[in-house]
Amino acid sequence: MSRVRPAISLFVVMCGLFLAFSIMELRATARFGQLMLMARYLETGTPVTRASVTNLAAWADGVVSDDYCRSDIVRAGLTVKLAELDQRNSYYDYDAWAEGLAATERYIRHAIGCTPTDGNFWLRLAMVRRAIAERPEEIAFLMQQSVNYAPAEQAVLAARFIVWNAAGERTLQAARAAVDTDVQTLLRYGDVRLIRQIVQKPGEALLPYLRSATTSLPAERQGELSGAKIAF
């Protein structure tokens, strides 16, 4: 009988902990439910108003201030923060744009703190930092981290080429290992439709990397790209 009581006590404690955790998760879901719904709308192209995006982007700051790290909430908040930043225009209201950029950077750094192995988070930080100033070594480090953690994730790979296509020669040189990896991954294994979409109008500084990588491809793959009218 004396052995049974500790087992029952342990069971009761575990049930209590599980219940408390479940309540916390439900509260988080209730608090950020609209944020997650808005993220789904944005990701699926469902029409939304600018005001609703702005309001929920401000609500997403609570993820940082209250130190939430639940992955679905963090990712939803990032989607909304980026959408709200896209609504701002540095030409018409530089101060508001700079403020939004700083808030988005804070959010992304929090996201990386929660999940440092998410290649998309590192990419988004690189994009934000580049919007502030293109510092080649810094951008190279952030992009390499993205490549390390998401080397072949299609959506992240495609998004990295937004940076590669726009980057200057010094940045590409500093990030040469990451650029070469992405170019090889894209040209060797990417669907031709994806390749055409990503490098339809490649940046001038990126062209030498694409041309060099193309010459090192197997003849069969070169023929496949040539047949799809993909040439650099």
C-alpha positions as MATLAB code, in Angstrom:
seq = 'MSRVRPAISLFVVMCGLFLAFSIMELRATARFGQLMLMARYLETGTPVTRASVTNLAAWADGVVSDDYCRSDIVRAGLTVKLAELDQRNSYYDYDAWAEGLAATERYIRHAIGCTPTDGNFWLRLAMVRRAIAERPEEIAFLMQQSVNYAPAEQAVLAARFIVWNAAGERTLQAARAAVDTDVQTLLRYGDVRLIRQIVQKPGEALLPYLRSATTSLPAERQGELSGAKIAF';
ca = [
       0.000    0.000    0.000;
       2.893    2.349    0.837;
       4.258    1.899   -2.708;
       0.923    2.688   -4.333;
       0.485    6.079   -2.667;
       3.666    7.653   -4.136;
       2.645    6.394   -7.568;
      -0.821    7.938   -7.179;
       0.718   11.189   -5.951;
       3.046   11.300   -8.941;
       0.114   10.645  -11.274;
      -1.871   13.488   -9.707;
       1.093   15.864  -10.016;
       1.618   14.936  -13.672;
      -2.073   15.420  -14.420;
      -1.946   18.816  -12.732;
       1.073   19.892  -14.761;
      -0.502   18.691  -17.990;
      -3.717   20.577  -17.181;
      -1.812   23.767  -16.390;
       0.163   23.491  -19.620;
      -3.022   22.878  -21.617;
      -4.655   25.956  -20.098;
      -1.615   28.079  -20.982;
      -1.705   26.816  -24.577;
      -5.424   27.553  -24.848;
      -4.897   31.061  -23.543;
      -2.112   31.672  -26.068;
      -4.303   30.359  -28.887;
      -7.178   32.574  -27.795;
      -4.920   35.621  -27.492;
      -3.265   35.221  -30.883;
      -6.048   33.439  -32.773;
      -6.794   36.457  -34.967;
      -3.100   36.834  -35.709;
      -2.870   33.240  -36.944;
      -6.038   33.674  -38.996;
      -4.651   36.814  -40.631;
      -1.413   34.971  -41.454;
      -3.421   32.266  -43.222;
      -5.302   34.913  -45.194;
      -2.055   36.550  -46.267;
      -0.433   33.252  -47.212;
      -3.424   32.169  -49.313;
      -3.964   35.547  -50.959;
      -7.308   36.171  -49.301;
      -8.150   39.906  -49.525;
      -7.593   41.821  -46.288;
      -7.685   45.507  -45.389;
      -4.586   47.563  -44.713;
      -6.022   48.645  -41.369;
      -6.546   45.063  -40.191;
      -2.950   44.166  -41.085;
      -1.666   47.254  -39.279;
      -3.710   46.530  -36.149;
      -2.649   42.904  -35.953;
       0.996   43.739  -36.633;
       0.906   45.888  -33.496;
      -0.764   43.002  -31.651;
       2.056   40.715  -32.794;
       4.513   42.791  -30.759;
       3.036   41.031  -27.725;
       4.746   37.846  -28.921;
       8.065   39.561  -28.244;
       7.185   41.550  -25.130;
       5.664   38.515  -23.413;
       8.329   36.130  -24.732;
       6.098   33.660  -26.578;
       8.017   31.010  -28.499;
       5.259   28.713  -29.755;
       6.260   28.073  -33.356;
       2.859   28.544  -35.015;
       2.303   31.832  -33.203;
       5.813   33.129  -33.928;
       5.565   32.275  -37.628;
       2.106   33.820  -37.924;
       3.312   37.002  -36.287;
       6.263   37.227  -38.653;
       4.001   36.853  -41.677;
       1.843   39.735  -40.462;
       4.797   41.922  -39.472;
       6.371   41.514  -42.922;
       3.063   42.256  -44.646;
       2.630   45.401  -42.579;
       6.189   46.495  -43.377;
       5.458   46.069  -47.079;
       2.595   48.537  -46.692;
       4.958   51.258  -45.528;
       6.757   53.509  -47.981;
      10.119   55.053  -47.214;
       9.595   57.749  -49.842;
       6.308   59.104  -48.485;
       6.933   58.553  -44.772;
      10.511   57.611  -43.984;
      10.117   57.826  -40.217;
       7.169   55.420  -40.176;
       9.026   53.053  -42.502;
      12.157   53.138  -40.325;
      10.047   52.520  -37.223;
       8.384   49.529  -38.880;
      11.754   48.195  -39.982;
      13.115   48.391  -36.432;
      10.024   46.666  -35.011;
      10.268   43.907  -37.587;
      13.958   43.391  -36.819;
      13.172   43.055  -33.105;
      10.522   40.484  -33.924;
      12.818   38.441  -36.166;
      15.599   38.435  -33.586;
      13.095   37.118  -31.053;
      12.027   34.432  -33.556;
      15.658   33.384  -34.058;
      16.112   33.258  -30.291;
      13.165   30.857  -30.147;
      14.223   28.723  -33.117;
      17.819   29.413  -34.172;
      17.730   26.536  -36.685;
      15.015   28.102  -38.848;
      16.640   29.147  -42.128;
      13.726   31.386  -43.064;
      14.196   33.529  -39.955;
      17.869   34.130  -40.798;
      16.907   35.047  -44.354;
      14.292   37.559  -43.189;
      16.817   39.138  -40.848;
      19.242   39.453  -43.764;
      16.547   41.170  -45.816;
      15.747   43.635  -43.060;
      19.399   44.389  -42.341;
      20.065   44.894  -46.045;
      17.145   47.344  -46.230;
      18.875   49.384  -43.526;
      22.347   49.170  -45.093;
      24.104   46.612  -47.264;
      27.059   45.562  -45.151;
      28.611   42.687  -47.143;
      30.119   40.699  -44.267;
      26.972   40.945  -42.149;
      24.655   39.954  -44.994;
      27.012   37.124  -45.939;
      26.913   35.702  -42.405;
      23.116   35.877  -42.151;
      22.607   34.350  -45.587;
      25.066   31.561  -44.830;
      23.081   30.747  -41.707;
      19.951   30.539  -43.840;
      21.681   28.199  -46.278;
      22.972   26.063  -43.422;
      19.542   25.536  -41.908;
      17.382   25.476  -45.053;
      19.661   24.404  -47.913;
      16.938   23.069  -50.209;
      13.621   24.261  -48.801;
      12.026   25.538  -51.989;
      10.241   28.609  -50.623;
      13.302   29.725  -48.662;
      15.663   28.999  -51.557;
      13.501   31.055  -53.906;
      13.340   33.906  -51.401;
      17.128   33.919  -50.977;
      17.450   34.688  -54.672;
      15.551   37.923  -54.049;
      18.615   38.954  -52.060;
      21.146   37.436  -54.471;
      19.545   39.140  -57.477;
      19.605   42.529  -55.788;
      22.935   42.266  -53.975;
      26.003   44.140  -55.065;
      29.254   42.548  -56.206;
      30.979   42.999  -52.827;
      28.149   41.270  -50.979;
      28.147   38.341  -53.395;
      31.899   37.988  -53.051;
      31.653   38.016  -49.254;
      28.880   35.426  -49.441;
      30.484   33.372  -52.210;
      30.108   30.013  -50.433;
      26.398   30.593  -49.829;
      25.815   31.938  -53.340;
      27.590   28.993  -54.966;
      25.608   26.525  -52.858;
      22.277   28.100  -53.758;
      23.098   28.429  -57.457;
      24.225   24.802  -57.668;
      21.151   23.595  -55.766;
      18.824   25.578  -58.002;
      20.397   24.677  -61.335;
      21.080   21.020  -60.556;
      17.888   20.048  -58.759;
      15.328   22.799  -59.286;
      12.268   22.385  -61.457;
      12.807   24.312  -64.704;
       9.662   26.357  -64.062;
      11.051   27.424  -60.701;
      14.427   28.268  -62.236;
      12.782   30.385  -64.915;
      10.727   32.195  -62.296;
      13.678   32.892  -59.992;
      16.309   33.953  -62.504;
      14.153   35.304  -65.287;
      15.910   38.652  -64.839;
      19.073   37.912  -62.837;
      21.066   40.718  -61.287;
      24.137   41.814  -63.175;
      26.438   40.867  -60.293;
      24.856   37.401  -60.055;
      25.219   36.541  -63.750;
      28.869   35.336  -63.556;
      27.908   32.876  -60.814;
      25.040   31.500  -62.888;
      27.188   31.174  -66.014;
      30.010   29.460  -64.158;
      27.652   27.011  -62.454;
      25.920   26.182  -65.739;
      29.173   25.078  -67.363;
      29.826   22.607  -64.528;
      26.442   20.886  -64.899;
      26.176   17.408  -66.438;
      25.536   17.516  -70.193;
      22.063   16.042  -69.742;
      21.079   18.782  -67.317;
      22.549   21.473  -69.551;
      20.429   20.098  -72.381;
      17.340   20.165  -70.196;
      17.896   23.804  -69.307;
      18.683   24.701  -72.899;
      15.486   22.987  -74.030;
      13.560   25.091  -71.547;
      15.280   28.183  -73.002;
      17.139   28.892  -69.784;
      20.493   30.399  -70.601;
      22.781   32.991  -69.078;
];
